[in-house]
Amino acid sequence: MVRVAESRWFAVSVVVLAIIAIWYWFTIQLNMPWQQSVYARAGEENVPFWQLLDDLFSQQRPVLPAPHQVAVEFWNSVVNANPSTPRSLIFHAWITLSATGLGFLFGTVLGIVLAVLIVHNRAMDRSLMPWVIASQTIPILAIAPMIVVVLNSVGLTGLIPKALISTYLSFFPVVVGMVKGFRSPEAIHLDLMHTYNASGAQVFWKLRWPSAVPYLFASMKVGVAASLVGAIVGELPTGAAGGLGSRLLAGSYYGQTTQIWAALLMAAALSATLIFAIAAVERLTGRLMGARA
């Protein structure tokens, strides 16, 4: 019993069960006023408690759907729906994933390039880094429509505008992480490289880059989640026919709260999958570089 109580899965299970219990409690509290008004219009009094719970958890458009309602909607939209049709969450997730992947690739490359410039050029450090930080103070919801409108005016539609919005959110953690990583080698190691008359390129590839690899993967995990958020936000002002953002927007228009929560659950699952994939690549890279387990 002690081993079970101290295991990681036991702790995770306790937290998940607590979240589900709190979720059900809020479901009852938020949906109760509507159900009471239904009973009042029907002239029903002294409704049995179990019937009340059944009615609360079976509302067509609840303020907050119960966990099992979201699970049923998720199952129907993922397993029972044709993946090639807009009714399937897999269909929408693939569209969002395409923009996320492209934006994440752009953001990672841009972040690494900016970090190299900042670390190796004092003028770039003083002039560029403050602008990189200031860029993240602008709300993405404010600039996303402008990016979409401007790019549409020059004929760029579809995947590119959403990818650029993802790039805007994902490059920042990569810049910050890689600047820290490139500067992580100790002074004694840099002095040793200079003692061996190593060139700037040799110092970078043999010392700075290996030292920055752990920071790269840590920042990529943050960046890929931010990239997914950017892709979803980029789908909101476009009126796109597909994507998790459009699914959320459609659910909001028609009051389909269970559809909204199912799409959010798919977005969370997609984000977790991407982060686990990066973690797997990180472990493989570590073994190839001779890191200890």
N, C-alpha and C positions, 0 to 999 in steps of 0.2 A: 504493500500500500504506500509506503514511503517513497519508493521509486516512482510509482505512478503519479503521486502528488507532485513530485519534483520534476517530472518530465515536461518537455516543451509542449507536447501535444495536449497534455492535460490543462496546462495554463491557457493555451489557445482556445480549447473547448469551453473552458469556464467563461472566458471573455466573450466568445461568440454567443453562448447561451444567455449571458447577461444582456448583450445587445438585443437579442431577439425578444427577451422578456420586456425590456424597456420599450422596444418597438411596438409590441402588442398593447402595452399600457397606453402609449400615445395614440395608437389607432383607436382604442376605445374612447379616449377623452375627446379626440378631434371629431370623430364620427357620431358621437352621442347626440349632439344638438339636432342634427338632421333626422336621425332615427326617432327622436322624441317628437319632432314636429310631424313626422309621418303617422305616428301613433295618435297624436292629438287630432289630426285631420280625419283619421279613421274612427275616432271615438273609442279607441282601445285603451283600457286601463289594466293595471296589475298584470302586465305582460310577464310571463315566467322568465327567469334569469337566463336559462339556456336558449330560449327562443330569442331573447334580446341579443345574446352573443352571436347566434346564428345569423340574425338579420344584420347586425353590425359588420360581420365578416363576409357578407355576401352582397354588399351594396355595389351597384354597377359603376358608379362614379364617386368613390369615397374621397374624402379630403386627404386621408393617408391610408393607402392600401395596406392590408395585413401582409406579413411575410409570406404566408402560403398563397395569397392571391398573386403576389409578384412572382413566386416560384412557378405557379401554373402558367402565367402569361409568358414567362421566360421559356418554359418547356415547350409551349405551343409555338412560340416564335422561333425557336432554335431547332427543335427536333421534329415537330409535326409540320413545319412549313417548308415549302420548296426553297432551297437556298438561292435559286436563281430569280426569285420573285421579290418585289419590295416588301412583302409581308414578313419575310425572314430577317431576323436580326443578323444572321451571317452575311446576308447580302449587304446590309448597311455597314456592318463592321469591316468588311473587305474594302469598301469605298473609303471609309475613314482611315483604315490602316494604310492604304496606298498614299494618302496625303501625309499621314504621320511619318511613314518611312522616308519619303522624299524630303520632307522638312527636317527630319532628324539628321539625315545625311548631310544636307546643306548646313544645318546649324553646327554639327560636330566639326566639319571641315573648316567652317568660318571661325568657330571658337578656337581651334588649334592654331590657325594662321594668325589670328589676332594675338593669341597668347605668345607665340614666337616673336612677333614684332614688339610686343610690350616688354618682354624679358630682355631682348637683345638691343633695344634702342631706348635710351633714356628719354628722348623727346617724345617718342610714341607713348611711353609709360605715363608721362605727365600730361599729355594732350588727349590721348585716346581713352585711357582707362576711366576718367571721369565721365566721358560721354557714354561709354558702355554701361556704367552704373546708372546714369541718368535716363538711359533709354528704357529701363525697366520700371520707371515711375509713371509711365504713361499707361493708363488702363487699356488692356487689349480690346475690351468691348468698344472703346472709343475709336481705335484706329482700324479695327478689322473691316467695318463697312467702307472706310475711305480707301483701304488697300484694294478691296474687291471692286469698287467703282472705278478707281483709277486704272487698274489693270484691265477691266472690261472695256474701258474706253480705247485702249490700244490693242484690243483683240485677244488678250490673254484671259481665258476663262477655264472653268473646270478645275483641274488638279493644281495648277500652278499657284493661283491666289491662296488656296488653302495651305499649300506647302510653304509659301513665304510667311504666312502667319505663324505656322509651326516653327519655322526657322527663327523668327523673331523671339519666340519664347524659349527655344531650346539652346540657342548659342550662348546665352549668358552664363548658365552654370558651367559650361565647358570652358569658357574663357577664364572664369574665376578659379576653377579647379586646376586647369593646366598652368596658369600663372603660378599658383602655389606649388604645383608639382615641379615645374622647371626650376624654381628657386629653392627646392628642398635639399639639393646636395649641400653637404657641409663645406665650409671654406677650405678645410684641410684636403678634401677630395679634389676641389678645383685647383688648389695649389699643386697637388701631386700631378694633375694632368698638365699644368703649365710647366712643371719641372721636366716632364717627359717631352716637352716642346710639342704638345698636341695642338692641332689646328682647331679653329672654332667649330668646324663641322664635326671633328672627332669628339670634341667635348660634348657637343649636342647629342650625337647618336650613341656614344658609349657611356655617357654619364647622365646628362639631363633627361634624355628620353626614357631610359629604363627607370629612372627615379620617378618620373611623372606618370608611368603606366597605371599604378594603383589609383592615382588621382583622376586619371582619364575615365576609368570604369566607374568610379564613384560619381563623377559628374555626369556621365552618360546615363546612369540610372535616373538621376533627377531630370536630365534633359529629355529623355524619351517620354516620361510622364507629362512634362510640360508640352512636348510636341503633340501628344495626343489631345491635350486640352486645347491647344491652338487649332488643331484640325477640326475639332467639334465646334469651336467658336466660329471658325471660318465658314462653316456650313450654315450657320444661322442666318446671316444676311443675304445669302446667295439664292435662297429659294430652291436649293438643289433637290433633285428628285430622289437622291439617295444619300446615305450617311447617317451616323448616329445623331448628329446635330439636327438634321431634318426630321428624324424620327422623334426627337424630343420636342421640336417645334410643332409637329403635327399633333402629338399628344397634348400639348398645351392648348392648341387651337380648339380641339374637340373635347377637352376635359377628360381625356383618357389617362388618368393618373397611374393606373397599373402599367400602361404602355410606357410612360415616362420612366417609372422606376425599373422596369425591365431593361430599357435602354441604358439606364445608369449602371445597372448590374453588369450588362455586357461591356460597357466602357471600363468598369473596374476590372473585370476579368481580362480584358484585352491589355490593360496597363500592367497588370500583374504578370501576364504571360511575357510581355516584352522585357520587363525587368528581370524575370527569371532567365530569359534567353541571354541577356547581357551578362548575368551572373555566371551562366554556364561558359560563355566565351571567356570571361575573366579567369575562371578556374583553369580552363584549357591553356590560356596564354601564360598563366603562372607556372603551370607544369612545363611548358616549352621553354620558359625562361629559367627553369631550375629552382623555382621557389619551393620552399618547404611547405608541406601540407599543414 
